[in-house]
Amino acid sequence: MDVARKVKEARIRNGLSQIELANRTGIDQTVISGIECGKRNPSVKILQRLADGMNADIRIEFVSKGDNIL
């Protein structure tokens, strides 16, 4: 769900509607909506296309549940 929230927050921060982001990325608006609602799990490739459409970088992290960082 964190990915869905982050995609939506980035889109809104960039002042884009789902349709505008779809036009920039070539990703169907219904796919973007599904990602933002948490109904679709985007691939890294799709996340990169979304990031490019918002002039952003993506960062994937693995964070330990304890004190140790992986």
Stockholm file with secondary structure:
# STOCKHOLM 1.0

chainA/1-70         MDVARKVKEARIRNGLSQIELANRTGIDQTVISGIECGKRNPSVKILQRLADGMNADIRIEFVSKGDNIL
#=GR chainA/1-70 SS CHHHHHHHHHHHHTTCCHHHHHHHHCCCHHHHHHHHTTSSCCCHHHHHHHHHHTTCCCCCCCCCSSSCCC
#=GC SS_cons        CHHHHHHHHHHHHTTCCHHHHHHHHCCCHHHHHHHHTTSSCCCHHHHHHHHHHTTCCCCCCCCCSSSCCC
//
